[in-house]
Amino acid sequence: MKRASHNYLIAFFLGLWFPMGAIMALADQNRPLIVFAAASLKLELDTLALDYEAKHGQNVLVSYGASAALAQQISVGAPVDLFISAAPKWMDVLQKANLLVPNSRRNILQNNLVLLAFDPKELPFNLTDRTTALVRLTGKSIATGHAQSVPLGSYGTEALRHLDLYSPLESQLIPMQNANTAFHLVENGLTDFAIAYGTTAKSAKKSHIVAYFSTESHAPILYPMAAVIGPNQKETLDFYNFLQGAKAKSIFTNAGFRVLN
């Protein structure tokens, strides 16, 4: 499918994901750099985007969401310069459609999976002890992501199946549209538990970690980044390199990510 590039289509897509101020930026020939990124990267990328703008004078607009939804939007012509997914699967979709700049794809980060609880009386336990896990979790609501479209949900489902916990707990899972929404449910006491990324859990103020999913229970949680074919190749490459530089590595590491590059 040929990606649309007319200004009216760009304005249409920006109108869907960004406020009117972003659309007005189209009046400037220097269109803002547009990044689509997994919701679990919001805190770090917001900081890095502001830092980059201050140092380089390049406006960076970042839209966050579930990786599957973002990949779908790119595939139908969203005017995106850079994509960072929370799972290789959705980057594969764009690569097969020849929408990525050749050789720009890199796995830049790795994450881990934890179980959060809202009740401060909930004590840590081992998920590999199936009897104990069922005693602690049966009848309790567990926020997660949609298994088919949200990487968090996919990793969580895989881990629960590995632990032989999925079938007895399936009816208690509350699937949400992205990782941050699932986290906010438990953080605000709207669910008893939530499957979450370890990096997201570090920002918790009301919920706390009660269990860790072993790396053997699910596929590696990798974040691939790639430039999307479009007109802003130089600007995109500059920001792409910035996100692999010393400042970005420090911020990602402090947030709990494992930096891979």
C-alpha positions in Angstrom: 0.0 0.0 0.0 1.4 3.4 -0.9 1.6 5.7 2.1 -0.3 9.0 1.6 1.8 12.1 2.0 -0.6 15.0 1.2 -0.9 17.8 3.8 -4.6 17.3 4.2 -4.0 13.6 5.2 -1.3 14.6 7.6 -3.6 17.2 9.1 -6.3 14.5 9.4 -4.0 12.1 11.3 -2.6 14.8 13.5 -6.2 15.9 14.3 -6.9 12.3 15.6 -3.9 12.1 17.9 -2.7 15.6 18.7 -4.3 18.9 19.9 -5.1 21.7 17.4 -1.7 23.3 18.2 0.0 20.4 16.6 -2.0 20.8 13.4 -1.1 24.5 13.3 2.5 23.5 13.2 1.9 22.3 9.7 1.9 25.9 8.6 5.6 25.9 9.3 7.6 24.1 6.6 9.6 22.5 9.4 7.0 19.9 10.4 7.4 18.6 13.9 9.1 15.2 14.3 6.4 12.7 15.1 7.1 9.7 17.2 4.7 6.8 18.0 5.7 4.9 21.1 4.5 2.2 23.5 2.6 3.7 26.5 5.1 2.2 28.9 7.8 4.7 27.7 5.9 7.8 28.4 7.7 9.2 31.4 11.2 8.7 29.9 10.3 9.8 26.4 8.5 12.9 27.6 11.7 13.9 29.4 14.0 13.1 26.5 11.8 14.9 24.0 11.8 18.1 26.0 15.6 17.9 26.4 16.1 17.3 22.7 13.8 20.3 21.8 15.7 22.6 24.2 19.1 21.6 22.8 18.3 21.2 19.1 15.3 23.5 18.5 13.4 20.6 16.9 9.8 20.2 18.0 9.1 16.5 18.9 5.5 15.3 19.2 5.1 11.8 20.8 1.9 9.8 20.7 1.6 6.9 23.1 -0.6 3.8 23.0 -0.7 0.1 22.5 1.9 -1.1 20.0 -0.6 -2.9 17.9 -2.9 0.1 17.5 0.1 2.4 16.7 1.4 -0.1 14.1 -2.0 -0.2 12.4 -2.2 3.6 12.2 1.2 3.7 10.6 0.3 1.0 8.1 -2.7 3.1 6.9 -0.7 6.2 6.4 -0.2 8.1 9.7 2.6 10.6 9.1 5.0 9.1 11.6 8.8 9.5 11.6 9.9 7.1 14.3 8.2 4.1 16.0 9.1 2.4 19.2 7.2 -0.8 20.0 6.9 -2.8 23.2 7.1 -6.0 21.2 8.9 -7.1 18.1 5.7 -8.6 16.7 4.2 -5.2 15.7 7.5 -3.9 14.3 7.5 -7.1 12.1 4.2 -6.0 10.6 5.6 -2.7 9.4 8.8 -4.3 8.2 7.0 -6.8 6.1 5.0 -3.9 4.6 8.3 -2.2 3.7 7.4 0.9 5.7 10.7 1.1 7.7 13.9 2.7 6.7 16.3 -0.2 5.8 18.7 -1.2 8.6 17.2 1.3 11.1 15.5 -1.3 13.2 17.2 -1.8 16.6 16.2 -3.5 19.9 17.1 -0.8 22.3 15.5 -1.8 25.6 14.4 -4.7 27.7 11.8 -4.8 30.5 10.5 -7.3 33.1 7.1 -8.3 34.4 5.7 -7.9 37.9 2.5 -8.2 39.8 1.2 -5.1 41.7 -1.3 -5.1 44.6 -3.2 -2.1 45.9 -3.9 -3.3 49.4 -0.9 -2.5 51.6 -1.6 -5.6 53.6 -0.8 -7.8 50.6 2.6 -9.5 51.2 5.0 -10.8 48.6 4.6 -14.4 47.4 6.1 -16.7 44.8 4.1 -17.2 41.6 5.7 -20.5 41.0 4.0 -21.9 44.1 0.7 -22.5 42.3 -1.3 -23.3 45.5 -0.3 -20.2 47.2 -0.8 -18.0 44.1 -4.4 -19.3 43.7 -5.2 -18.7 47.4 -3.9 -15.1 47.0 -5.4 -14.3 43.7 -8.7 -16.3 43.4 -11.7 -13.9 43.4 -9.5 -10.8 43.0 -9.6 -8.5 40.0 -6.3 -8.3 38.0 -5.7 -5.5 35.5 -3.7 -6.3 32.4 -3.6 -5.5 28.7 -5.7 -7.0 25.9 -3.8 -10.2 25.0 -4.3 -9.8 21.2 -3.3 -6.1 20.8 -1.3 -4.9 23.9 2.1 -6.4 24.5 1.7 -6.3 28.3 -1.4 -8.5 27.9 0.4 -10.9 25.6 3.3 -11.2 27.9 1.0 -11.6 30.9 -1.1 -14.2 29.3 1.9 -16.2 28.2 3.4 -16.0 31.8 0.1 -17.1 33.4 -0.2 -20.0 31.0 3.4 -21.1 31.8 2.6 -21.0 35.5 -0.7 -23.0 34.9 -2.6 -20.0 36.4 -4.4 -18.7 33.3 -7.5 -20.9 33.2 -8.4 -20.5 36.9 -7.8 -16.7 36.8 -9.0 -15.8 33.3 -12.4 -14.6 34.4 -10.7 -12.2 36.8 -8.5 -10.5 34.3 -9.5 -6.9 33.4 -7.9 -6.2 29.9 -7.2 -2.6 29.2 -6.1 -0.7 26.0 -2.5 -0.1 27.1 0.0 -0.8 29.9 -0.4 2.6 31.6 -4.2 2.3 31.8 -3.8 -1.1 33.5 -1.3 0.4 36.0 -3.6 3.3 36.8 -6.4 0.9 37.7 -4.5 -0.8 40.5 -2.7 2.5 41.5 -6.2 4.0 42.1 -7.6 1.0 43.8 -10.0 0.1 41.0 -8.6 -3.4 40.8 -7.0 -5.6 43.5 -3.9 -6.4 41.4 -2.3 -5.6 38.1 0.2 -7.2 35.8 2.7 -4.5 35.0 6.2 -3.7 33.7 8.9 -3.4 36.3 9.7 0.1 35.0 6.1 1.2 35.4 6.0 -0.2 38.9 8.9 2.1 39.9 6.5 5.1 39.6 3.9 3.5 41.9 2.8 5.5 44.9 -0.2 3.6 46.2 0.4 0.1 44.8 3.4 -2.1 45.4 5.1 -5.2 44.0 4.0 -8.5 45.5 5.4 -10.9 42.9 7.8 -11.2 40.0 7.3 -13.2 36.8 10.4 -15.1 35.9 12.0 -14.4 32.5 11.5 -18.1 31.6 7.7 -17.6 31.9 7.4 -15.3 28.8 9.2 -14.1 25.7 11.8 -11.4 26.3 10.2 -8.0 26.6 12.0 -6.2 23.9 11.5 -2.6 22.6 12.5 -2.3 18.9 12.9 1.2 17.4 12.9 2.0 13.7 12.6 5.0 11.5 9.5 5.1 9.3 10.0 6.0 5.6 9.1 9.6 5.1 10.3 13.1 4.2 12.1 13.9 7.5 14.9 11.5 7.2 17.7 13.7 8.5 15.7 15.0 11.5 14.5 11.5 12.3 18.0 10.1 12.2 19.3 12.8 14.5 16.6 12.0 17.2 17.1 8.3 16.5 20.7 8.6 17.4 19.9 10.8 20.4 17.7 8.1 21.9 20.8 5.8 21.8 23.1 8.3 23.3 24.5 8.7 26.8 21.7 11.0 28.1 19.0 8.6 26.9 20.8 5.5 28.3 21.1 7.1 31.7 17.4 8.0 31.8 16.3 4.6 30.6 18.7 2.8 33.0 17.5 4.9 36.0 13.9 4.0 35.1 14.7 0.3 35.4 15.1 -0.6 31.7 17.9 -2.8 30.5 19.6 -0.8 27.7 20.6 -3.1 24.9 22.6 -0.9 22.5 
